[in-house]
Amino acid sequence: MFPSVDDRLAILAVLPASLVVIKAFTWFIDNRQNKPRLPPGPVPLPLLGNVLSIDTKEPWLTYTEWAAAHGDLVFVRLLGQEVVVINSQHVAEALMDKRSRIYSDRPYLATLEPFGWSFVFAFIGYGDEWRLSRRLFHQTFRPDSALKFRPMQIKRAREMIVNLIDDPQHYHDHFATFSSSVAMSVTYGYQTSPHNDPLVRIVENALAIGLKVMTPERAILLRIFPFLLRLPDWCWGSAIKRDARISTHRMTEMTDLPFQYAQEHMAENLSLSQVSMVSDNLQRMERLDHASKSIFETALKNVAATAIIGSYETTTSVLMTFSLAMVLHPDVQRRAQAEIDSVVGGDRLPTFEDRASLPYVESVLRETLRWHPVGILGVPHATSNDDTYDGYFIPKGATVISNIWGISRDEKRYPEASSFIPERFLDVNNALTDDDPAGYIFGFGRRACPGRHAADASVWSAIVTMLATVEFSPAKDDQGKVIEFTPRFTTGLTHAIALAPPWSSLAISQHALVPIQNL
């Protein structure tokens, strides 16, 4: 029996729809077979993604929780932005070190330009401008060049000790002056004042606002609501616009004033054989044509300001963390002091030549870096091409975040990870192990901190000199009772101890074995 005309028309009508369904199903199967799956991660909401699930003030805590559930590579969506969070040093090295050609770009941050941070070459996208900036920086801070800073770093550390003994309550200011004095000397040939230096204050004020908003999680507000920058000052919600305006002014001031000082005092410093990164490169610039000079000078000014930003906040914060550790763990302080006394004696202070003979002091430094890492999520990378790792697809343009906090809190690698235990970096013979947190603290790949060798030397010189000369102890009230406190930490691009009473009443006294005249 043959189908009726109506049946034949119905069949003809269904055929095209069937072909579309079959074609779509075939494409879906092919796509699943040919394109590796994305890394595991929390289930995103439509349009919003996972943005509501993240603690934007302390996102590393959320990422670490997700790592426990999903593994070393976690895929997250923040609105329309694809984010890959790396939670292990091994994976970070496999991607950012061994595949640095793909993982060396930077993501777009909506806060960079409005807050005056777009000149900071740490945030510049991977390209010719970044290469020029990196080359200028590397000439001054590469490992062999950084060695010549060591006498100056030791000198500045000893000046800091005098300030600590004379005025122990303002220890944060003394740490900041030390950090800035090293960076200012190397970069601009500028010698800071022991107290209330005007350029140091300019740096502090410039960084106060911007450091809080230079992360993908915090910048997302401006990405969603860019109109906030156009609101009138009297309008609710305009605070971000006012902060951006103030930050831009302060960052411009911080970039221009020290550079002008270096230009005006270049001849004077050269006559005293005080060569700095700026003066050295200004001499080279004289051989360039006019157009090249302009490009070179702008890059040099920006690189110099970047060096100050990187040195000031990180070194100061590490020294604050060290001080907290010594207050909470007097037994660690005593053991480190005993090691220094046995190696150095009581008639001189430690120098870099003693470093190899002080393994416990080195383990204290390593544990300080690990215990509360300053760059807790580093500076985010971005992929410049699609990639596949361990069967997972990582798309081009994805933001890639190294969860330094998660790495430093890995209980398998660091049992009792929340505790300060320097001995974890020593073997049974009290020799240092191969585990050095500097391998992940300073970042990965081509975008790793280019000043890490000078930074390491600055921190070591400050810590070993403090251990040799002063003692940290809890502050006490008028009745002699220890003041209980719970340290708080700032959030944003860096993770640092927030100054707030009673923590600001830290007690510092002179170590009895070291005579003051040796300082």
N, C-alpha and C positions, 0 to 999 in steps of 0.2 A: 504494500500500500504506500503510495507516494504522499509526502507531506503537502499540506494545503499551501496556498499562496501566502496566507498570513503567517504560517509557520516558517516558510522560507524567508520572509521578510524579517521575522524575529531573529532567525539564525544569523542573517546578514548584519543585523544591528548589533548583535552580541559579539561578533567576531572582532571588530576594531577594539572594543573595550577589553576583550580577552587578550588581544595582542599587546595592549598597553600594560596590562597586569603582568603578563609573562615577561615582557621586556624589563619592567621595573624589578621583578623578582630576580631575573637573571643578573641585572646590574647589581642588585643588593648582594647576591651570593658572590659575584666576582669581586665586588669591593671588599667584602669581608675576608675573602681568600687572599687578595693581593695586597691589601693595606693592613699592616699590623695594628693591633688594638692600642688604644691609649693606655697610659699607666693607670693603675687602680686609684680610686679616691672616693671621697664622700659624694653622695648623690646630690646633684645640683638642682636648684629650683628653676623653673622656667624664667628666662630673662635675667633674674637676679644671680643665678649661679649659687655659689657658696658664700657670698659676701655676708649674709646674715649670721653665718655660723662661726665667723672669725672674730676673735677679740682683736680689734684694730689697734689697741694700745699695746698688747703683748701677743702678737700673732704667733711668735715662736712656740708659745705654750700650746696653741691650737694645732700647729703643724706637728709638734712632737706627739700629741695625742693621736693624730691621724697616722703618723708613722707607725705607731704601735698596732694600729688596725690594718694598715694597707701596705706597709713596707718601706724600703729605702727610697722609692721613687713614687711620689704622690701627685696626681693630676687634680688641679683645682680650677674652677671658673670664678672669676671676680667680675660680675656683669659680663661684658663681652670679651674680657681679657683671659686668655688661656695661660695658666701658671703651672709650672712644674717645680715641685719642692724636692730637693735632694737632702736625704737624711743620713748619709754615710760618707765618710772621707773617701772610701774606695770608689764609690760611684761618682763623686765629684771629680776625682782625679781622672777617672776613665773618660768623662765627658769634657770637662773644662781644660784639663791639661793635654790629654791625648787627642782631643778633637777641638782644639782651641780655635781652629779656623771657623767653626760653626758657632761656638759659644762665647765669642768675644765682644758681641754687640751689647748695647744698653737699651732697656725699654724706655718708652715715653713716660715721663712723670709730669703730671699736670701742674705740680708745684714748682718745678725748676725755674722756669722763666719768671713767673709772677713774683717769686721770692728772691730773685737776683742771684740764683745759683747756677745758671746755665753756663757760666764761664768755667766752672770747676771741671777740670779735665777728667776726673774720675767718673763723671756722668756723661761725657761726650761719647757719641756713637762711634763705632769702629770705622776708621777711615783715615784720610790724609791728615786732618787736623789733629786727631788723636795721636797718630804716629809722630808728628812733629813735637807735640807736647811730651810724649813719652821719651823721645830721644833727648830733649832738653833736661828732663828730670833724671834720666838714667845717667847722663854724663856726670852729674853731681853725686848721686846716691847709689851708684853701683857698688858692689862689695869692696873692690879695691880702693875706690875713691872714699868710701865711708870710713876707712881706717884712719884717715888723717884727722877726723873729727874727735878721736878718742881723748886726746889730752884736754881739749876744750870741754868735752862732756864730763870728764872727771872733775875739772875745775868748777864747772857749774853745779855739779852735785855737791861739792863741798861748800860752795856759797849757799846752797839751799839748806844745808845742815846748820850753818850759823844762824840763818833766819829762823829755823825751827826751834833752836835752843833759846834764841832771844825772844821769840814771839810764837809759842807753840799753838795758841788758840786759832791762829789764822793759817793753819797748815795747808788748807786747800789753795790759798793764794800763793803759798810758797811752791807747791807742786806745779801750779799753773805758770808761775814765773820761771821755774826750771824748764818746763816743757817748751815754753815760748822762747826762752833765752837761747836754747840750743838751736831751735829752728830759725829764729831771727838772725843769729850769727852766721849760720851756714847759708841762708838764703839771701839776706840783705846786707850782711856785714854790720848789723846793728847790735849794739851792746845794751841790753835791758838794764833798767834800774832795779835794785834789790826789792823795792816796795813800790806799789802803785804806778807801775810804768804806764805811760799813756797809750803806747801801741798795744801793750798786752790787754788793757781795758777795752780798746777798740775791737780786738779779736774776740774777747769774751762776749761783748755786746752783739757783735755780728752773728755769732753762732747760736745765741740764745734762742732765737725763734726758728731758724731754718732747720736745725738738727731734728726738731720734733716732727717735721712734715715731709722729710725726704725719703719716704718709703712708699711702696705701691699701695699698702693698706690705708695709709693716711692721706695720700694724694688722691684717692678715689673720690673724695668729696668734691674736689674741684673738677674732676673729670665728669661727674654726673651733673653738677650744677655750676658750669662755668660763668653763668650770669652773676654769681656772687661777687665777682670782681668788678661788676658794673653798678652795684647797688649804691645809692647815696649814703653818705656817712651816717646820717641820722636813722637809717633804716635798720630794723632788726636783721641780724645775719651779716652785717657789713664788717664785723670784727676781722674776718679773714682778709678782707681787702685792706684794712688798716695795718694789719700785721705784715702783709705782703709789701706794702709801701715802706714801712719802717725797715723791714729786712733788706729790701733792695738798696735803700740809702746806706745802711750799715755795711753791707757787703761791698758796695762801691768804695766806701771810705777805707775799708780794710784792704782792698786791692790797690788803691791809688797811693795812699800816704806812705806806706813802707817802701814802695817802688820809687817814689819821688826822693825819699831819703837816700836810697842806694845810688840813684843818679847824681844827686848833689854832693855826695861824699865819696864818690868812686875814686877820684884822684887822691884824696886824703887816705883812704883805706889801702890803695895800691902802694902808696909810699911807705905804709906800715906793714906791707906784705900780708894784709888781711883780704884775701880773695874770697868772694862770695859767688853764689850761683848767678846772681844778677850782674854783678860787675864783670865777671868772667865772660858772660855771653854778650854783654853790651860792647865789649872790646871786639868780639867776633863780628858783631853786627855792623861795625864800621866798614867792613869790606863788601857789604851787600849794596845792591842798587836801591833806589828810593822805595819802589813797590815792595820789594822783598823785605826791606827794613820794617815797613809798617806791619806786615804779617808776622814777622819774627818778634817784634817788640810786643805786640798784643799777646802772642802765644807765651812769651817769656813772663809777662806780667801775670797772666792767668795761672801759669805753672807755679810761679813763686807763691801766689796766694793759696793755691791748692796745697802746697807743701806746709804752709802754716796751719791750715785747717786740719790736715791729717795728723800733724804732730801734736798740736795743742790738745785736742779733745781726747785722743787715744792714750797718750802718755800720761796725762793728768788722771784719767779715769783708772788706768792700771795701778798707779801709785795709791789712789784712794782705796782700791780693792785690796792691795797689799796691806795697807794700814789697818783696814778692818780685820783682815785675817790675823794679823799680829795681836790685835786686841782680844780677839776671840780665842786665839790659840797661843798662849804664852809659852807653852812647851816647845812649839815650833820655833818661836823667836829665840829661846834660850839655846836650842841645839844649833841653830844657824850662827848665833854669836860665838858659841864655843868653837865651831869649826873655823870661823874667821880668826879668832884669837889664837888657835893652835897653828894656823898657817902663816898669819901675818904678824902676830905678836902685838905688843902694846905700845910700840914706839913709832909705828907708821900706819897709814891707812891703805886699804886694798887698791890695787890697780888692775888693769886688764890682764897683766902678766900673771896674776893670781887666779884667773877665772878657771882654768883647767884643774886647779888644785882645790876647788870649792864645789864639789858635786852636790852637797846638800843645799847650798845657796841656789845652785842652778835648779834643783828640783823644786825649791820654793817659788822661783820665778815661773817655771812651767805650770805649777799648780795654780798660781795667781792668774795666769792667762786662761787656764781651763775653767777654773771655778766660776768665774763670772766674766765671760768673754765680752769685750767692749763692743765689737762689731758683731752683734748677736745674730744677724742674718746677712752680714756682709752688704755689699752693694749689688743689687740684682743684675744678672746678665740677661741677654736676649739671644735667641737663635736667629741666625741669618739664613738658614736653609732647613728643610725638613731633615730629620734624622731618625734612626732606629737604634734602640739600645735594648738588649736582652728581650727582644721580641716586642717591645713597646714602641709605638710611634710618637715622636716628639715633633710637633708642627713648627714650621717657620714662623717667626714672630712671637713665639711663646716667651713669657718672662720666666727666667730660671733662677730660683732662690736656693742658696746653700743654707740649710738650717744648722748654723754653727752651734747654737744652743743644744739642739738634739744630738749632735755628734759628741759634744762635751759631756752630755748627760747619759750616754749609753752605758747602762749598768753592766752589760757583758764586758765591756772594755774597761770601765771605771766603776768597780763595786763601791757602793756608798757614794755615788757620784755627787750628791749634794753636800758632802763633807769635804773639808779642806785637809787633804792627806798628801803631803809632798812625797812621802815614802813610796807612793805608787810608781814613781819614776826612777826608783833605785832597785837594783837587783840584790841578791843575797850577799853580794860582796860590797855593797854600797857604791857600786858603779852605776852611772846613768844608763838607763835603757835606751832603746832606739825610738821610743814613743815621745815625740816632741810636739806639743800642741801648736807650735808655730807653723807646723805643716798645714794646718787648716785655719788657724786664727787670722792669718794675713791674707786669706783668699786663695783663689786657684787660677791657673792658666795665665794668659797674657794680661788679664786684668787684676792679677794679684798685686798687693800693695808694693809699689816700686821703692818705697822708703823703708822696707822692713828691716834691712840690715842696720841702718842708722837707728831706727826705733828700738830694736833689740838691744843695741849697745847703750842707748840712753836709759832704758828701763833698768838694765843690769847695773849700770854705774850708780843710779839713784838708790836702788834696793840694797846693794852691797855696802854703800856708804852709810845709809841709814842704819843698817844692822850693826855696823861697826861703831857707830857713834851715839845712837839714841835708843831709847826703849819706849815702846808703845804700851799703854795700859788703859783700862776703862776709867772714864771720868768718875769722880766721887762728889757727893753732895757735902753740905757744910758739916754734917755729922760723920763724915768719913765713909758713908755707905756707897757702894757701887751703884751708879745710875743705870738702871735697866733701859735698854733701847732696842728697837727693831729697825734695822736699816731699810730704807726705801730706795728704789732705783728709778731713774728717769727712763722714759721710753722714747722711741723714735729711731733715728739712724744709729744712735749709740745707746748702750746700756751702761749707765753710770750711777754711782751712789749720789742720791739727792741730799744736798746739805739741809738738814733740819735738826733742831734741838731734839733730844740731848746728844745726838751723834756728833754735833759740831763742838761738843765739849770734850773731845778726845784728849787724853793726857799724854804728853810727850816729855820725857826727861833724858838727861845726858847719860850715856853708858859710861859707867865708872872707870872702865879700863882704858878709855881713850882720853888723853889730855887735850884740852881745848886748843892749845897752841898748835897742835898738828893739823887743825882745820885751815 
